[in-house]
Each structure stands twice: as C-alpha cells, then as structure tokens.
C-alpha cells in the first residue's frame, strides 16, 4: 500500500472524527465544557501542522489540517465570544 494512501486514510479518519463535536458546538453554542486553553493550543497546533505540510509538500498533512482548521477556528471564536461575554458580566 502506498504511503500517501495511508496518510490520506489517517487524515480522513482524524479529520472526520473532529466534526461531530464541532457540529454539536456550532448548533448548541454551548462551550462551557470546552477548555479555552486546550482549544487555543489545538488551533495553534493545527495551524502549524498546516504550515509544516505545506513546507515539506506533504499533501495528507496539509489537507487534513486545513480542513480541520476551519471548524476549529469557528468553535474557538464561539468559545472566545462566550468567554469575553462572561468576563464583562463580572
């Protein structure tokens, strides 16, 4: 089996596994149980993996992380918005 094929299968599985939680968060807007620090680190990590994939011309790494980055940024934005709104109420 081709190494790129294995990479694309792995990328598909890990990327798809992220979407149910992201969709649930988008629908409910409930981010109370999500750690802001974790999501900041996760989104930064996905960003750097995307840059890495582009720099070393690794299609599976680049594609998976670019796809994951979109909902990660959206969920992080919702979390930050909720966090800032709660901070203002204090």
N, CA and C atoms as a LAMMPS dump frame, in Angstrom:
ITEM: TIMESTEP
0
ITEM: NUMBER OF ATOMS
270
ITEM: BOX BOUNDS ff ff ff
-5.0000000000000000e+02 5.0000000000000000e+02
-5.0000000000000000e+02 5.0000000000000000e+02
-5.0000000000000000e+02 5.0000000000000000e+02
ITEM: ATOMS id mol type element x y z
1 1 1 N 0.842 -1.182 0
2 1 2 C 0 0 0
3 1 3 C 0.888 1.245 0
4 2 1 N 0.503 2.231 -0.761
5 2 2 C 1.232 3.472 -0.925
6 2 3 C 1.199 4.291 0.377
7 3 1 N 2.341 4.873 0.739
8 3 2 C 2.434 5.665 1.977
9 3 3 C 1.489 6.868 1.938
10 4 1 N 1.36 7.517 0.783
11 4 2 C 0.432 8.647 0.688
12 4 3 C -1.007 8.199 0.919
13 5 1 N -1.358 7.017 0.416
14 5 2 C -2.706 6.498 0.626
15 5 3 C -2.97 6.284 2.116
16 6 1 N -2.005 5.71 2.811
17 6 2 C -2.119 5.538 4.263
18 6 3 C -2.284 6.901 4.931
19 7 1 N -1.514 7.882 4.492
20 7 2 C -1.61 9.234 5.046
21 7 3 C -2.98 9.848 4.814
22 8 1 N -3.518 9.677 3.618
23 8 2 C -4.843 10.235 3.33
24 8 3 C -5.931 9.52 4.125
25 9 1 N -5.801 8.216 4.326
26 9 2 C -6.772 7.481 5.149
27 9 3 C -6.712 7.986 6.591
28 10 1 N -5.501 8.109 7.133
29 10 2 C -5.331 8.608 8.503
30 10 3 C -5.87 10.033 8.619
31 11 1 N -5.555 10.865 7.639
32 11 2 C -6.022 12.247 7.651
33 11 3 C -7.542 12.311 7.612
34 12 1 N -8.145 11.477 6.796
35 12 2 C -9.607 11.451 6.696
36 12 3 C -10.234 11.036 8.018
37 13 1 N -9.708 9.979 8.623
38 13 2 C -10.273 9.49 9.884
39 13 3 C -10.152 10.514 11
40 14 1 N -8.988 11.108 11.146
41 14 2 C -8.812 12.069 12.242
42 14 3 C -9.592 13.355 11.996
43 15 1 N -9.672 13.775 10.754
44 15 2 C -10.425 14.983 10.436
45 15 3 C -11.918 14.761 10.627
46 16 1 N -12.42 13.648 10.121
47 16 2 C -13.844 13.342 10.253
48 16 3 C -14.223 13.154 11.718
49 17 1 N -13.333 12.595 12.519
50 17 2 C -13.643 12.368 13.931
51 17 3 C -13.835 13.681 14.689
52 18 1 N -13.271 14.75 14.196
53 18 2 C -13.371 16.045 14.851
54 18 3 C -14.732 16.708 14.604
55 19 1 N -15.351 16.422 13.474
56 19 2 C -16.543 17.149 13.058
57 19 3 C -17.787 16.947 13.931
58 20 1 N -18.093 15.768 14.452
59 20 2 C -19.302 15.663 15.28
60 20 3 C -19.319 16.619 16.476
61 21 1 N -18.207 16.719 17.176
62 21 2 C -18.144 17.634 18.321
63 21 3 C -18.237 19.085 17.862
64 22 1 N -17.562 19.402 16.779
65 22 2 C -17.61 20.764 16.26
66 22 3 C -19.033 21.129 15.832
67 23 1 N -19.717 20.222 15.147
68 23 2 C -21.097 20.483 14.726
69 23 3 C -22.026 20.638 15.924
70 24 1 N -21.834 19.799 16.942
71 24 2 C -22.648 19.906 18.149
72 24 3 C -22.459 21.275 18.804
73 25 1 N -21.222 21.729 18.868
74 25 2 C -20.922 23.026 19.459
75 25 3 C -21.51 24.154 18.618
76 26 1 N -21.417 24.028 17.307
77 26 2 C -21.976 25.061 16.435
78 26 3 C -23.492 25.16 16.582
79 27 1 N -24.142 24.014 16.7
80 27 2 C -25.601 24.011 16.818
81 27 3 C -26.063 24.527 18.177
82 28 1 N -25.4 24.084 19.228
83 28 2 C -25.856 24.424 20.582
84 28 3 C -25.295 25.744 21.09
85 29 1 N -24.148 26.145 20.535
86 29 2 C -23.421 27.322 21.006
87 29 3 C -22.951 27.158 22.445
88 30 1 N -23.033 25.944 22.979
89 30 2 C -22.615 25.669 24.357
90 30 3 C -21.138 25.291 24.361
91 31 1 N -20.338 26.158 24.93
92 31 2 C -18.892 25.914 25.006
93 31 3 C -18.41 25.815 26.443
94 32 1 N -19.354 25.724 27.371
95 32 2 C -18.993 25.714 28.789
96 32 3 C -18.03 24.58 29.128
97 33 1 N -18.21 23.427 28.527
98 33 2 C -17.37 22.28 28.87
99 33 3 C -16.087 22.207 28.037
100 34 1 N -15.858 23.195 27.202
101 34 2 C -14.652 23.22 26.37
102 34 3 C -13.608 24.103 27.04
103 35 1 N -12.414 23.596 27.144
104 35 2 C -11.311 24.35 27.72
105 35 3 C -10.791 25.371 26.709
106 36 1 N -10.775 26.634 27.088
107 36 2 C -10.256 27.68 26.214
108 36 3 C -8.781 27.449 25.906
109 37 1 N -8.004 27.124 26.92
110 37 2 C -6.567 26.874 26.702
111 37 3 C -6.343 25.72 25.741
112 38 1 N -7.105 24.646 25.926
113 38 2 C -6.96 23.49 25.043
114 38 3 C -7.279 23.88 23.604
115 39 1 N -8.367 24.622 23.395
116 39 2 C -8.751 24.997 22.036
117 39 3 C -7.77 25.98 21.424
118 40 1 N -7.215 26.876 22.227
119 40 2 C -6.169 27.765 21.714
120 40 3 C -4.961 26.958 21.254
121 41 1 N -4.524 26.028 22.096
122 41 2 C -3.38 25.193 21.749
123 41 3 C -3.683 24.3 20.55
124 42 1 N -4.867 23.707 20.531
125 42 2 C -5.26 22.83 19.433
126 42 3 C -5.271 23.585 18.107
127 43 1 N -5.889 24.765 18.103
128 43 2 C -5.983 25.546 16.871
129 43 3 C -4.603 26.015 16.423
130 44 1 N -3.764 26.403 17.355
131 44 2 C -2.387 26.782 17.005
132 44 3 C -1.641 25.58 16.437
133 45 1 N -1.825 24.419 17.051
134 45 2 C -1.165 23.21 16.56
135 45 3 C -1.607 22.844 15.154
136 46 1 N -2.906 22.922 14.896
137 46 2 C -3.436 22.628 13.56
138 46 3 C -2.881 23.63 12.548
139 47 1 N -2.758 24.881 12.955
140 47 2 C -2.178 25.902 12.075
141 47 3 C -0.735 25.552 11.732
142 48 1 N 0.049 25.202 12.745
143 48 2 C 1.457 24.862 12.498
144 48 3 C 1.603 23.568 11.701
145 49 1 N 0.722 22.58 11.924
146 49 2 C 0.755 21.362 11.106
147 49 3 C 0.442 21.691 9.646
148 50 1 N -0.467 22.631 9.424
149 50 2 C -0.782 23.053 8.052
150 50 3 C 0.444 23.689 7.397
151 51 1 N 1.101 24.571 8.134
152 51 2 C 2.317 25.217 7.609
153 51 3 C 3.382 24.162 7.321
154 52 1 N 3.554 23.235 8.248
155 52 2 C 4.534 22.159 8.06
156 52 3 C 4.211 21.351 6.805
157 53 1 N 2.948 20.939 6.659
158 53 2 C 2.545 20.157 5.49
159 53 3 C 2.827 20.888 4.197
160 54 1 N 2.605 22.189 4.196
161 54 2 C 2.887 22.998 3.013
162 54 3 C 4.394 23.088 2.761
163 55 1 N 5.181 23.298 3.838
164 55 2 C 6.631 23.463 3.689
165 55 3 C 7.318 22.202 3.193
166 56 1 N 6.851 21.03 3.636
167 56 2 C 7.503 19.781 3.227
168 56 3 C 6.745 19.09 2.091
169 57 1 N 5.743 19.771 1.566
170 57 2 C 4.938 19.265 0.456
171 57 3 C 4.311 17.908 0.79
172 58 1 N 3.692 17.857 1.973
173 58 2 C 3.022 16.636 2.428
174 58 3 C 1.515 16.854 2.317
175 59 1 N 0.946 16.369 1.224
176 59 2 C -0.466 16.572 0.931
177 59 3 C -1.413 16.115 2.015
178 60 1 N -1.276 14.883 2.538
179 60 2 C -2.207 14.437 3.576
180 60 3 C -2.184 15.313 4.824
181 61 1 N -1.003 15.703 5.268
182 61 2 C -0.885 16.543 6.467
183 61 3 C -1.49 17.915 6.195
184 62 1 N -1.163 18.487 5.056
185 62 2 C -1.677 19.811 4.715
186 62 3 C -3.196 19.804 4.588
187 63 1 N -3.729 18.89 3.817
188 63 2 C -5.165 18.854 3.561
189 63 3 C -5.967 18.606 4.836
190 64 1 N -5.561 17.614 5.609
191 64 2 C -6.295 17.286 6.836
192 64 3 C -6.321 18.462 7.798
193 65 1 N -5.2 19.118 7.938
194 65 2 C -5.129 20.214 8.902
195 65 3 C -5.821 21.474 8.411
196 66 1 N -5.801 21.73 7.116
197 66 2 C -6.548 22.866 6.593
198 66 3 C -8.051 22.655 6.766
199 67 1 N -8.505 21.433 6.526
200 67 2 C -9.925 21.136 6.701
201 67 3 C -10.314 21.245 8.17
202 68 1 N -9.484 20.717 9.061
203 68 2 C -9.764 20.767 10.497
204 68 3 C -9.689 22.195 11.029
205 69 1 N -8.844 23.009 10.43
206 69 2 C -8.656 24.379 10.9
207 69 3 C -9.943 25.206 10.809
208 70 1 N -10.742 24.968 9.796
209 70 2 C -11.957 25.765 9.605
210 70 3 C -12.912 25.624 10.794
211 71 1 N -13.371 24.406 11.138
212 71 2 C -14.265 24.322 12.291
213 71 3 C -13.563 24.641 13.615
214 72 1 N -12.266 24.383 13.701
215 72 2 C -11.539 24.705 14.932
216 72 3 C -11.561 26.207 15.184
217 73 1 N -11.356 26.989 14.151
218 73 2 C -11.382 28.444 14.293
219 73 3 C -12.794 28.916 14.638
220 74 1 N -13.79 28.3 14.032
221 74 2 C -15.179 28.687 14.318
222 74 3 C -15.531 28.388 15.773
223 75 1 N -15.204 27.173 16.231
224 75 2 C -15.505 26.803 17.618
225 75 3 C -14.707 27.678 18.584
226 76 1 N -13.446 27.924 18.268
227 76 2 C -12.634 28.796 19.119
228 76 3 C -13.231 30.196 19.171
229 77 1 N -13.726 30.693 18.062
230 77 2 C -14.36 32.014 18.044
231 77 3 C -15.593 32.049 18.931
232 78 1 N -16.398 30.992 18.87
233 78 2 C -17.584 30.916 19.727
234 78 3 C -17.161 30.876 21.198
235 79 1 N -16.135 30.064 21.488
236 79 2 C -15.646 29.956 22.864
237 79 3 C -15.107 31.302 23.36
238 80 1 N -14.323 31.98 22.544
239 80 2 C -13.78 33.28 22.938
240 80 3 C -14.893 34.306 23.144
241 81 1 N -15.876 34.289 22.272
242 81 2 C -17.006 35.205 22.404
243 81 3 C -17.744 34.966 23.719
244 82 1 N -17.983 33.709 24.023
245 82 2 C -18.656 33.349 25.266
246 82 3 C -17.811 33.743 26.473
247 83 1 N -16.52 33.486 26.394
248 83 2 C -15.599 33.819 27.481
249 83 3 C -15.581 35.326 27.725
250 84 1 N -15.469 36.1 26.664
251 84 2 C -15.42 37.549 26.799
252 84 3 C -16.733 38.107 27.33
253 85 1 N -17.847 37.529 26.906
254 85 2 C -19.147 37.974 27.397
255 85 3 C -19.258 37.699 28.904
256 86 1 N -18.782 36.532 29.338
257 86 2 C -18.818 36.199 30.768
258 86 3 C -17.885 37.101 31.573
259 87 1 N -16.746 37.452 31.008
260 87 2 C -15.8 38.329 31.707
261 87 3 C -16.4 39.717 31.901
262 88 1 N -17.141 40.199 30.918
263 88 2 C -17.757 41.521 31.022
264 88 3 C -18.857 41.557 32.068
265 89 1 N -19.485 40.419 32.304
266 89 2 C -20.566 40.354 33.278
267 89 3 C -20.043 40.354 34.715
268 90 1 N -18.782 40.042 34.884
269 90 2 C -18.216 40.014 36.239
270 90 3 C -17.962 41.401 36.674
